[in-house]
Amino acid sequence: MFSTALGGCSFAFVDGPPPNHRTSPFFDCTASNTLPVLDTVASTIGLLDAVSFATGSNDASTATGSRKGDAIAFGAGAALLAASAAYGYRKTSECREAEADLVRRSTLAPVSPFAPRAPQGPQGSYDPWVPHPAAPTVIPQVPAAPQTAPVPGSPARDWEAPNK
């Protein structure tokens, strides 16, 4: 009896793709089979309850007053839950197909070479708090003045005098 109270989730909470999903750049639908699985479990439990009431003895008291009435009620509940599960499985399957179509459309769309593009940033991530290797310091090389030997016969200057 508890299973029929929790069933029917697919009818209430499963959303298929919207009618305009083939042209929409974004949409939302239910792709998970969780709720249809819950409906399937609840339907199975309801079916087992119906079979148990249909095959049981007549000496126990029942909710409707007869075992046959309970079996019919649980059988009808199980059928409703099975229909809810089938609806949920169909809608989630349609959703997954529509999402796959959206991915194909977005990845296979032709890109014009003249279309504006977002500016490209650096390829790696940059963190200012992490030490990075310093750029090599470039020191310009100044050519040294050529050393000339004193010309013989010219007076030696003070500063060019050899140390004694």
NULUM-189878 format. One record per residue: z, x, y of N, C-alpha, C, CB in turn. Coordinates in steps of 0.2 Angstrom, whole numbers, plus 5000, padded with zeros to 4 digits. Glycine has a CB too. Layout:
ZXYZXYZXYZXY
...
***
This chain:
500050044994500050005000500050045006500649955000
500350105006500450155011499750185013500950205010
499350195008498650225009498250175013498350235002
498250115013497850065017498050065024497849995014
498650075025498950075032498650135036499650075032
498550195032498350255036497550265036498650315033
497250215032496450225031496050195037496250195025
495450205037494950185042494950225048495150115044
495150285047495150335053494450355055495450405051
493950355050493250375052492950315056492850375046
493050255055492850205059493050205066492950135057
493750225067494050235074493950295077494750215073
493950355074493950415077493350465076494550455075
492950455072492350495071491750475076492050495064
491550525080490950515084490350545082491150535092
489850515082489150545080488850575087488650495077
488250605086487950635092487750575097487350675090
487750585103487450535108486750525107487650555115
486450465109485750445108485350495111485650375111
485550525117485150575121485250645119485250565128
485450665113485650725111485050775110486050725104
484450745110483850795109483650825116483350755106
483850795121483750815128484350835132483350765132
484950835129485550845133485650925132486150805130
485850955137486051025137486751035133486051065143
487150985133487750995130488050925128488351025135
488350915122488650855120489250865116488150805117
489650815114490250825110490150775105490850815114
490350795099490350745093490850775088489650725090
490950735083491450755077491050795072491850695075
491150855071490850895065491250905059490550955068
491850895060492350905054492350845050493050925057
492450855043492450805038493250785037492150825032
493650805041494450795039494550725039494850825045
494350685043494450615043494150575038494350575050
493450585036493150555030493550575024492450575030
493750635023494150655017494750615017494250735017
495150605022495750565022495550495020496050565029
495050465022494850405020494650395013494250375024
494350455010494150455003494850454999493750515002
495250495001495950494997496250434998496350555000
496350395004496650335004496250285000496650315011
495550285000495250234996495350244988494450244997
495350314986495550324979496250294977495550404978
496750304982497350284980497350204980497850304986
497050174985496950104985496650074978496650074991
496150114976495750094970496250104964495150134969
496650154964497150164958497650104958497450234959
497850084964498350034965498049964962498550024972
497449954964497049894962497049894954496349884965
496849954951496749954944497449944941496450024942
497949974944498649974941498849894941499150014945
498749864946498949794947498549744942498949764954
497949764941497449724937497649734930496749744938
497849794928498049804921498749794919497749874919
499249784924499949784922500149714919500349794929
500749714917501049654914501249604920501649674910
501349544918501449494923502249484924501249424920
502649524922503349504923503649534929503749534917
503349584933503549614939503349564945503349684940
503749564950503649524956503149564960504249514960
502649534964502149564968502149544975501449554965
501749574979501849564986501449494987501449614990
500949474984500649414985500849354980499849424984
501249374976501449324971501149324964501449254973
500549364964500149364958499849434957499649314957
499849464951499549524950498849524952499649554943
498449474950497749464951497649464959497549404948
498049434963497949434970498049504973498449384973
498549544971498649604973498049654971499349634970
497849644965497249684963496649674967497049674955
496549614969495949594973496049624981495849514974
496749614983496849644990496749714990497549624992
497049754985496949824985496249844984497449854980
495849814980495149824979494749814985494849784973
494949764989494549754995494749805000494749684998
495349825000495549885005495249945003496349895005
495249964996494850024994494150024996494950024986
493849964995493149954997493049975005492849884995
493449945009493449955016493550025018493949915020
494050065014494150135016493550175013494750155012
493250155008492650195005492050185010492450164998
491950125013491450115018491650155024491450045020
492250165026492450205032492250275030493150195034
492450295024492350365023491550385023492550385016
491150335020490450345020490150355027490050295016
490450305031490250305038490350375042490550255042
491050395040491250465043490850525041491950475041
490650525034490250575032489550575035490150575024
489250515036488550515039488650535046488350445038
489150515050489150535057489250605058489650495060
489750635054489850705054489250755052490450735050
488850725047488250765045487750755051487950725039
487650705054487150695060487450745065487150625062
488050745066488350785072488150865070489050785072
488250885064488150955063487350965064488350975056
486950925062486250935062486050935070485850875059
486350885074486150885081486450955084486550825084
487050975082487251045085486851095083487951055083
486551105077486151155075485451155079485951145067
485251085080484651085084484751105091484451005084
485351095094485551115101485551195101486151085103
485751225096485751295095485051325095486251325089
484651295091483951315090483651305097483551275085
483751255100483351245107483651295112483551175109
484251305112484551355117484351425116485251345118
484251445109484051515108483351525107484351535101
482951475106482251485106481851465112481951445100
482251445117481851425123481551485127482451395128
480951475129480551525132480851545139479851515133
480851615140481151635146480651665150481751685145
480551635156480051665161480251735163479951615167
479751775164479951845167480051835174479351895166
479951785177480051775185480651735186479451745188
480951715181481651675182482151715184481851645175
482551695189483151735192483651755186483451695197
483851815186484351835181484951855184484051895177
485551845181486151865183486151945183486751845178
486551965188486552045189486952075183486952065195
486652125181486952155175487452205177486352195171
488052205174488652245175488552305171489252215175
489152345171489152405167489152385160489752455169
488952425155488852405148489552405145488452455144
489952455147490652465144491152425148490852535143
491752415146492252385150492552445154492752345146
492752425160493052475165493752455166492652485171
494252495165494952485166495152535171495352485160
495352515177495552565182496252605181495652535189
496652575176497252605175497252655169497752545173
496652655166496552705160496252765163496152675154
496552825162496252885165495552895161496652955163
495052915166494352925164494252995165493852875167
493753025161493553095162493253105169493053125157
493553155173493253175179492553195179493753225183
492253175184491553205185491553285186491153175191
491153315183491153385184491053405191490553425180
491453455193491353475200490853525201492053515203
490353515206489853555207489953595213489153515208
489953665212490053715218489453745219490653765216
489153735225488553765226488653845226488253745233
488153875223488153945223487753975229487753975216
488154015232487854055238487654115236488454055244
487054135237486754195235487154255239486054205236
487354305235487754365238487254405242488054405233
487454435248487054475252486854535248487454495259
486254565249486154625245486454685248485354635245
486754725244487054785246486554835247487654805241
486654865253486154915255486554985255485754905262
486155035253486455095254486355125261486255145248
486755165264486655195270486055235270487255235273
485655235275485055275276485255345277484555245281
484955395274485155465275484955485282484855515270
485455515286485355535292485555485298484655545293
485855425296486055375301486855385301485855305299
487055375307487855375307488155325303488055375315
488655345300489055295296489555255301489555335291
489555195299489955155303490655155301489755075303
491155135305491855145303492055105297492355115309
491755045297491955005292491555015285491854925293
491055055286490755075280490955145277489955075281
491455175281491655245279492055235272492155275284
491955285268492255285262493055305263491955345257
493455275259494155285259494355355257494555235255
494755385260494955455259495655455256494955495265
***
